Amino acid sequence: MKIGFCGLGRMGVPMVHRLLQAGHEVHVWNRSPGPLRGVQAAGARACASLRELGERCAWVALCLFDAEAVRDVVFGADGLARAGALELLIDHSSIPPAETREFAGRLAQANGAVWLDAPVSGGTGGAAAGTLAIMAGGPVDACARATPLLMAYASRVTHMGPVGSGQVAKLCNQTIVTATIAAIAESVALARDAGVDAARLDEALAGGWADSTLLRIFVPRMTQAPGPAQATLDTMLKDLDTVAALARAQGSAMPVAAAAGQSYRLASRQGLGAQDASQLIRLYDRAPGRPDGEDPR
């Protein structure tokens, strides 16, 4: 198939590589030129403008940071909404459900194109391995038509309901993920402060009720030297703020998510926002030079 792709960040680049490896013809546009060179070398075809991308490709996928970026790319002066050839827009970005529904309506009025919100979960590793989970919202027939293409980088595509439903499912995902990472960080700190080898927690808890994919991933990341960021603390905070806004709007009680959000906000204020989510553990570092148990007052 011929597919357009916009947003060559940590997730977008491996997703484009997976599309190319599956034999699809991929046309790309990115605001910064740096990532273009790598995907072009792999066979992607660069477009000079967003409108050109939309005129070349009836289907275009987005993988952008937030709703503002999506708005600019789709409805900007030279945006995708001005491309008459565009028929289906697949948005892998994580943005608020209300704005997703607004954007879908605006796009339908502009050129009749269908909006499929299709946020992903699985991180950069899942994108590279083709094992992402996709939660989709929009017309069921559009989801069915898009699924064979999406399986280039996903192992599961689940249609959740009308436009915006995929974004709600992603917020549920992020609620569970962020709270679990926060609980793992506290547990690692608790073990460390008690003089227990925290690096063995994933081994010790394997097979028990606390075992999980996140436990097996994040205990090593929190107890070893940090590697490149796969999902940043600021990205998690952005999604938790969206969770909080949706909860307020519909009267949902979210005390655990609210508490987790304060941990991520504190980490961001301490300058850790661009680091991997595992570095939430640094909130619990003891002050340099202070012996364990010494009264800090």
N, C-alpha and C positions, 0 to 999 in steps of 0.2 A: 504494500500500500504506500501511497504518498502521504506523509504527515509533516506538518509544521510543528516546530517546538521552540518555545520562548522561555528563557530562564536557565542559564547554564551555571548554576551554583553547585553546592556540594551534592545535592540530589539530582539535579538536572543532567549533569555531565554523564554519570553512569547510566541514567535512563536512556539518554540518546545513544550511548554505546550499545546498550541492549537492543534498541530498535534497529540499529545498523547490523548488528550480529544476526538478527532475525530476518534480515533481507529486505527491510523496508527502506524506501527512499525518504530520507529525512532532510528537511530544509529548516534552517535555524536562524534566529535573530537573538542578539544579546546586547544589552546596553553597553557593557564594557567589552572591548575586542579581545582581551587576553584569552578567555576560555574558548573562543571560536577556533583558534589555531589547532588545538588538540582534536576537536571533533571533526574539523575539516580534514585533518590528516587521516582520520578514520573513515572518511567518505561522506560526511554531511556537507550540504550545500548552503552557503551563507547567503542571506538576503540583506539588501542595503537598507530596507525599512520594514516596519511592521505591516504597512499596507501591502508591500510587495509579498511578504510572507502569506498574508491572507488571500492575495490574488493567486498565488501559486498553488496553495493547498486548501482544499475544501474542509479538511479537518486540521485543527491546530490545538496543541496541548500547551498549557502554561504550568510553570513550577516556580512561583514567585514568593517573596517573603511575606507580604501583607496585602491588605485590601487596597491601600493607596497605590501600590505598584500594579496591582491588577487593573484598577481603574485607569491609570495612565496608559497602560499597554493596550487596553481594549477601547477606551473612549477618548484618548488623547487626540491631538490635532491630526496625527497621521496614524491613528490606531487601527486595530483590527476591525472595529465596527464599520469602518469606511470601505472595507473590502467586500464587494458584492458577491465574490465567489465563495466566501466562507459559509459553511453549512453547519458545522458542529464544533463547538469550543469545549475542550475538556480541561477543566481547571483542577490541577493537582495541588494548588496552593491551599494553605490552611487559613481561612478568613471567616468572619462572622456569618452565620446563616442568613441574617436579615439582609446584609449587603449582597450576598450571593443571589438572593431572590430579586433584589432591586436590579442587579447587573443583568440577570437573565431576562427580565422584562425589557430593559433598555436595549439589549442586543436584539431581541426578537423584533422590536419596533424599528430598529435601525436597518437591519438587513434580513430579518427572518431566520437567523441562525439559532440553533438549539444550544442551550447551556447545560453541560453535564458537570456537576461538582463531584470531583473524584479525588479527595485528599488521600494521602498514603501513610502507611506506618511500616516501619522496618528499618529505618535509618539508611545510611550510605551503604552499609554492608548488604542490606536487603536489596537495594537498588542494583548494586553490582552483581549480586547473585541471581537476580530475577525472582526474588521471593517476597516482594512487597505485598501487603494487604491493602486493598483499595475498597473504600466505602463510597458508594455512588448515590447521588441524588439527581433526579431528572426523569424524563420520559423513559419508561421501561424498555421501549423498542430501541431508543438511542443507546441505552446501556448495553443491550444485547448486541447491537451492531458493533459497538466499540470494544467489547470484551476480548475478541481474538487479538486485536492490536495491543490492548493493555497487558495481555498475558506475556508480552515480550519482557516485561520487568516485574510482573506480579505473579504470585501463585494463587491468588484468590481475589475475585471481584464480587462484591455483594451489593445488590441494589437495595437501598434502604427506604426509598419512597420518593416523593416529589422533590423538586429543586430545593436545596438547602439541607435535605436529610443527611446527605453524606457529610456535610460539615458538622452537623450535630453529633453524628457517630464519631467523627474525629475528635471532637471535644470530650466525649466520653472516654475515648482512648487516652487522650492527654491527661485527663483527670486521674486515671488509674496509673499511668506511667510516671507522672511527676510526683504523685503522693508516694508511690513505691520507691522511687529513687531517693526521696527525702527520708523515708523510713530506713532504707539500707544505709544511708550516710549516718544516721543516728546510731544504728546498730554497730557499724564499723567503729565509730567513735567510742561507743560504750565498751566494746571489747578491747579496743586499744588502751583506753584509760584504765581498764582493769588489769592490764598486763597480759591479756590473752592475744594470741596471734590472729589478728583480724583477717589476714590473708587466707585463712583456712575456713572462714565462715561458709563459703559456698560449698566446700567439700563436706563440712560438718552438717549442714542443713539439707543436703541433697536427699531427695526422696521424702522429706517431711513436708508439712503443710506450708512452710515458708519458702520451699523451693520454687523457683520460677526462672524463666529466661532472663529477666532483668537481674535477678540475684547472681546468676552465673556470669553475666556480662559486667555488672557494675562493681562487684567485690574486687575483682582483679584491677579494674580501672582506678578504683579508689585507694588501693594499697600498693600500687606500682607507680613508677614515674609516668606522668601524663603524656599521652600521645596526641596526635592531631584531633581537633574537635570534630565529632561526628554529628552531634546535635548540641547547640550552645545553650547556656543557661538563659541568655536573653530570648532565644527562640521559645524555650519552655515558658518563660515569664509572659511573653506575648500571648501564648495560647491560654495560659491561666487567667490572664486579664479578660480574654474573650469568654472563657468559662464563667467568670464572675459577672460579666455584663449580661450574658444570657440568663444566668440564674436570677439576677435581680429583675430582669424584664418579665420573667414568667413566675417569679415567686418560689423558685426552688431553693431549698436549704442545702448549703454546700460547706459545712464547717471544716471538713478535712481539707478540701481544696483551698479554702480561704487561708488556713494555717500554712499549707504548703506554699502558697503564693508569697507569703511574707518571707519565707526562707529564701526563695529565688530572688525576691526583690532586694533583700539584704545582700545576697551574693553579688547582684548587679551593682549595687551602691558601693560595694567594696572593690569594684574594678574587675570582677571575675566574669562579667557578662559574655565576653567573646570566647570563653573557654568551654570545654566539653562539660556536659551536664554532670558528669562524675565529680567535677571539682567543687560541687556543693559540699563535699567533705571538708573543704578548707575552712568552712565556717566554724569547724570544731577544733581547728589547730590551737594548741596552747600558745600563749604569748612567748616569743623568743626569750630564752634565758631564764624562764621561770620554772623552777623544779615542780614536778608533779605534786599536786596537793597543796602548794604554797598559797596562802591567802593573798589574793591580788590587791587587797585594799592597802 
